[in-house]
Amino acid sequence: MKYLVLGSAGQIGHELCKFLEKEGHDVLSFDITTDPTQDLRIPGVLEDLINECDFVMFLAFDVGGSRYLKKYQHTYEFIENNTKLTLFTFETIKKYEKPFIFASSQMANMSYSPYGVCKSLGEIFSTALGGLTVKFWNVYGPEHDLEKSHVITDFILKAKEGKIEMMTDGKEERQFLHAEDCSRALMILSQKYDEIDRNTNLHITNFEWNTILEIAEIIKDEIPCEIIPSKEIDTVQLNKRNEPDPYILNFWKPKISLREGINKVIQSL
C-alpha cells in the first residue's frame, strides 16, 4: 500500500514511517516541521498529494507531553491550530473519499481539557466519514522536539543529568505503549479496515497500569540518579482514570515490555 502519513516527523509518525517502509509499503511524508509549506491549517494544502495514496494516517496535531499541555492547551493559538487542521484535513479526505485512521487520545472524554475536546471533535468528524478512530494511551519512543517531550523521554534526559525532578507526586497511573507496537497496530488496522466494528472503541495501549513514580524507578535502574517527586498532583488529566476497551486485542497485541521499551529509548538518546 501507499500511505500518506500526516505528522510524519512527530514522535509516533516518525516511527510509523520507518515501520511501514520496513514492512515493504510506500510512504508519503507530510509534516510542517520538515517543510513549512506542509501546513494543514491552510485549506486545500493536501490537494496535490492525497490522490497519490491508498490510505491516510491522520496523526498530525499540535500536542506534546504534560509540560507542554499544561503551558499551552488553554491558549487561543493551541485551540485554533488544532481546530483548523482538523477541519481542513477532513474536508480533503471527504472530497477524495480516502480511507483513513484518525489518531485520537484516551483524553478525548475529558471535557476540562482543551486538548481532549479538540480530539473529541476529530472523533466526531471521523465517525461522520466512516473512518477509523484510534485512542492512543501515552505512546512513547525516540523524540526529536524536546520542548514537547513526554514523560519517559523527559525523565531519561533528567536522569542523565543526575536527578529526576518530577512535575507531580508521581502517584497518578498511566498506561504506556512503545511507538513500534503502536505502528504495528496502525498497519494491521489499516489492512483490516473493512472488518473493524465502527461501534467499538479502538484503544491502542499495553493494558497495564503503572504510576509515574514507577516509570522514574525503572529509569533509575538503568541510569543511576536521584528521584525528587513534587508535592503537586496531576493537573493535566486531574488523575481521571479511563479503562481501555479490549476489542483491539482481537486483531493485535503489544509485544514490547515497558522496561524493554524504555531501554530502547535510552539507547536512542
C-alpha positions as CSV (number, residue, x, y, z in Angstrom):
1,M,0.0,0.0,0.0
2,K,1.0,3.6,-0.3
3,Y,0.4,5.5,2.9
4,L,0.1,9.3,3.4
5,V,1.3,10.0,7.0
6,L,0.2,13.3,8.3
7,G,2.5,14.3,11.2
8,S,5.3,12.2,9.8
9,A,8.0,13.9,11.9
10,G,6.2,13.5,15.2
11,Q,7.0,11.0,17.9
12,I,4.6,8.4,16.5
13,G,4.7,9.5,12.9
14,H,8.4,9.2,12.5
15,E,8.4,5.6,13.9
16,L,5.3,4.7,11.8
17,C,7.0,5.8,8.6
18,K,10.1,3.7,9.3
19,F,7.9,0.7,10.3
20,L,5.8,0.9,7.2
21,E,8.8,1.1,4.9
22,K,10.4,-1.8,6.7
23,E,7.2,-3.8,6.0
24,G,7.5,-3.0,2.3
25,H,5.0,-0.2,1.9
26,D,5.5,3.1,0.2
27,V,5.2,6.2,2.4
28,L,4.4,9.8,1.6
29,S,5.6,12.0,4.4
30,F,3.8,15.3,5.4
31,D,4.8,17.5,8.3
32,I,5.1,21.2,8.9
33,T,8.3,20.8,10.9
34,T,10.2,19.5,8.0
35,D,8.5,21.6,5.3
36,P,6.8,24.9,6.3
37,T,4.6,24.6,3.2
38,Q,3.0,21.4,4.5
39,D,0.7,23.3,6.8
40,L,-2.6,21.6,7.4
41,R,-4.1,24.9,8.7
42,I,-4.2,26.0,5.1
43,P,-7.3,24.9,3.1
44,G,-6.5,22.6,0.3
45,V,-2.9,22.0,1.1
46,L,-3.3,18.3,0.6
47,E,-5.0,18.6,-2.8
48,D,-1.9,17.8,-4.9
49,L,-0.8,14.8,-2.8
50,I,-3.8,12.9,-1.5
51,N,-4.7,11.3,-4.8
52,E,-1.3,9.5,-4.8
53,C,-2.0,7.5,-1.7
54,D,-4.2,4.5,-0.9
55,F,-4.6,5.3,2.8
56,V,-4.3,8.3,5.1
57,M,-2.8,8.1,8.6
58,F,-4.0,11.3,10.3
59,L,-1.6,11.8,13.2
60,A,-0.9,15.5,12.8
61,F,-1.8,17.6,15.9
62,D,-0.4,20.4,18.0
63,V,0.4,18.4,21.1
64,G,3.2,17.4,23.5
65,G,3.7,15.9,26.9
66,S,2.2,17.1,30.1
67,R,4.6,20.0,30.5
68,Y,3.6,21.3,27.0
69,L,-0.1,20.8,27.5
70,K,0.0,22.5,30.9
71,K,1.6,25.5,29.3
72,Y,-0.2,25.8,26.0
73,Q,-3.5,23.9,25.8
74,H,-5.6,26.7,27.2
75,T,-4.2,29.3,24.8
76,Y,-6.1,30.6,21.8
77,E,-3.3,29.6,19.4
78,F,-3.4,25.9,20.6
79,I,-7.2,25.7,20.1
80,E,-7.1,27.5,16.7
81,N,-4.2,25.3,15.4
82,N,-6.0,22.1,16.1
83,T,-9.4,23.2,15.0
84,K,-8.2,24.5,11.7
85,L,-6.0,21.5,10.8
86,T,-8.8,19.1,11.8
87,L,-11.4,20.8,9.7
88,F,-9.4,21.3,6.6
89,T,-7.8,17.8,6.7
90,F,-11.2,16.1,7.0
91,E,-12.6,18.3,4.2
92,T,-9.9,17.0,1.8
93,I,-10.3,13.4,3.0
94,K,-14.1,13.7,2.3
95,K,-13.6,15.2,-1.1
96,Y,-11.3,12.4,-2.3
97,E,-13.1,9.7,-0.3
98,K,-9.9,8.2,1.1
99,P,-9.9,5.5,3.8
100,F,-8.2,6.8,6.9
101,I,-7.3,6.4,10.6
102,F,-7.7,9.4,12.9
103,A,-5.4,9.4,15.9
104,S,-7.3,10.4,18.9
105,S,-6.5,10.1,22.6
106,Q,-7.8,8.4,25.7
107,M,-8.2,12.0,26.9
108,A,-11.0,12.7,24.4
109,N,-13.7,12.3,27.0
110,M,-12.0,14.8,29.4
111,S,-14.1,17.9,28.7
112,Y,-12.0,20.1,31.0
113,S,-9.0,19.6,28.7
114,P,-8.9,21.7,25.5
115,Y,-6.7,19.0,24.0
116,G,-9.3,16.4,24.9
117,V,-12.1,18.5,23.4
118,C,-10.1,19.0,20.2
119,K,-9.6,15.3,19.8
120,S,-13.2,14.6,20.6
121,L,-14.2,16.9,17.7
122,G,-11.9,15.0,15.4
123,E,-13.6,11.7,16.5
124,I,-17.0,13.2,15.5
125,F,-15.7,14.1,12.0
126,S,-14.1,10.7,11.7
127,T,-17.3,8.9,12.6
128,A,-19.3,11.0,10.2
129,L,-17.0,10.0,7.3
130,G,-17.0,6.3,8.3
131,G,-13.2,6.2,9.1
132,L,-11.4,4.5,11.9
133,T,-10.6,6.4,15.2
134,V,-7.9,5.1,17.5
135,K,-7.3,6.2,21.0
136,F,-3.6,6.5,21.9
137,W,-2.6,5.8,25.5
138,N,0.8,7.5,26.3
139,V,2.7,6.2,23.3
140,Y,6.4,6.7,23.8
141,G,9.6,6.4,21.7
142,P,12.5,8.4,20.4
143,E,11.6,12.1,20.4
144,H,13.2,15.0,18.4
145,D,11.3,18.0,19.7
146,L,12.3,18.1,23.3
147,E,10.1,21.1,24.1
148,K,7.2,18.7,23.5
149,S,8.8,15.7,25.1
150,H,6.7,13.2,27.0
151,V,7.3,11.8,30.5
152,I,9.6,8.9,29.6
153,T,11.9,11.0,27.4
154,D,11.8,13.8,29.9
155,F,12.8,11.6,32.8
156,I,15.6,9.9,30.8
157,L,17.1,13.3,29.9
158,K,16.9,14.4,33.6
159,A,18.4,11.2,34.8
160,K,21.4,11.7,32.6
161,E,21.9,15.0,34.4
162,G,21.8,13.2,37.8
163,K,18.3,13.7,39.1
164,I,14.7,13.3,38.0
165,E,12.7,16.3,39.2
166,M,9.1,15.4,38.8
167,M,6.2,17.7,38.0
168,T,3.8,15.8,40.3
169,D,4.0,13.4,43.3
170,G,4.0,10.6,40.8
171,K,1.0,8.8,42.2
172,E,-1.1,9.1,39.0
173,E,-1.4,5.9,37.0
174,R,-0.9,5.7,33.2
175,Q,-0.7,3.0,30.5
176,F,2.2,3.2,28.2
177,L,3.0,1.7,24.7
178,H,6.1,1.8,22.7
179,A,5.9,3.5,19.3
180,E,6.9,0.3,17.4
181,D,3.9,-1.6,18.9
182,C,1.7,1.4,18.1
183,S,3.0,1.4,14.5
184,R,2.2,-2.3,14.0
185,A,-1.3,-1.7,15.4
186,L,-1.9,1.1,12.9
187,M,-0.7,-1.0,10.0
188,I,-2.9,-4.0,11.0
189,L,-6.0,-1.8,11.4
190,S,-5.5,-0.3,8.0
191,Q,-5.2,-3.8,6.5
192,K,-8.4,-4.9,8.2
193,Y,-10.1,-1.6,7.7
194,D,-13.4,-3.0,6.4
195,E,-13.6,-5.7,9.2
196,I,-13.5,-3.3,12.1
197,D,-16.7,-2.7,14.1
198,R,-17.2,1.1,13.9
199,N,-19.3,1.0,17.1
200,T,-16.4,-0.3,19.2
201,N,-13.5,1.8,20.6
202,L,-10.0,1.1,19.4
203,H,-7.7,1.7,22.4
204,I,-4.0,1.3,21.5
205,T,-2.3,0.6,24.8
206,N,-0.4,-2.1,26.7
207,F,-3.3,-2.7,29.0
208,E,-1.1,-2.4,32.1
209,W,-1.2,0.4,34.8
210,N,2.0,2.0,36.1
211,T,2.5,5.0,38.3
212,I,4.7,7.9,37.1
213,L,6.9,7.2,40.1
214,E,7.3,3.6,38.9
215,I,8.5,4.9,35.5
216,A,11.1,7.0,37.3
217,E,12.3,3.9,39.2
218,I,12.7,1.9,36.1
219,I,14.8,4.6,34.5
220,K,16.8,4.9,37.7
221,D,17.6,1.2,37.5
222,E,19.3,1.9,34.1
223,I,20.7,5.4,34.8
224,P,21.6,5.8,38.5
225,C,20.2,9.1,39.7
226,E,18.2,10.9,42.4
227,I,14.3,11.0,42.1
228,I,12.7,14.1,43.5
229,P,8.8,13.9,43.5
230,S,6.9,17.2,43.7
231,K,4.1,17.9,46.1
232,E,1.8,18.8,43.2
233,I,-0.9,16.5,42.0
234,D,-1.8,15.8,38.3
235,T,-3.4,18.9,36.9
236,V,-3.5,17.8,33.2
237,Q,-5.8,14.8,33.5
238,L,-6.9,15.5,37.1
239,N,-6.0,11.9,37.8
240,K,-9.0,10.7,35.8
241,R,-8.8,7.1,35.0
242,N,-10.3,5.6,31.9
243,E,-10.5,1.8,31.3
244,P,-9.4,0.7,27.8
245,D,-11.7,-1.3,25.6
246,P,-10.1,-4.7,24.8
247,Y,-11.7,-5.1,21.4
248,I,-8.5,-4.3,19.6
249,L,-6.9,-7.5,21.1
250,N,-8.9,-9.4,18.5
251,F,-6.5,-8.1,15.9
252,W,-3.3,-7.0,17.6
253,K,-1.4,-7.5,20.8
254,P,1.6,-5.4,22.1
255,K,4.9,-7.2,22.1
256,I,7.4,-4.8,23.8
257,S,7.5,-4.7,27.6
258,L,7.7,-1.4,29.4
259,R,11.2,-2.0,30.6
260,E,12.4,-3.1,27.2
261,G,10.8,-0.1,25.5
262,I,12.4,2.3,28.0
263,N,15.8,0.8,27.3
264,K,15.2,1.3,23.6
265,V,14.5,5.0,24.2
266,I,17.6,5.3,26.4
267,Q,19.8,3.8,23.7
268,S,18.3,6.2,21.1
269,L,19.0,9.4,23.1
